[in-house]
Amino acid sequence: MLEWTRDSARAARFCRLALDNGSPGLVMAPNGQLIRALAFTLAGDTITSIDAFANPAHLSQVDIAILEPVVADHSINENGEAGNV
């Protein structure tokens, strides 16, 4: 478990928000190679469980959709109005 945790910490910079088989979660894919997937079970706005997958055979069967980050436009136009968010 310690080794898995250490490896996960190194790979954290490669984490992306994703849908894992339709469930919200995270994926770790350094150099584009999927090595871990975390799927969250939610009850309202609370995470009630986390399923972690690292088995290559299982990962090859997971349907992943990367969620692109939303970038807010905090600019102010010439009328003093905020840009679109």
Buried (B, 14 or more C-beta within 10 A) or exposed (E): EEEEEEBBEEBEEBBBEBBBEEBBBBBBBEEEEBBBBBBBEEEEEEEEEEEEBBEEEEBEEBEBEEEEEEEEEEEEEEEEEEEEE
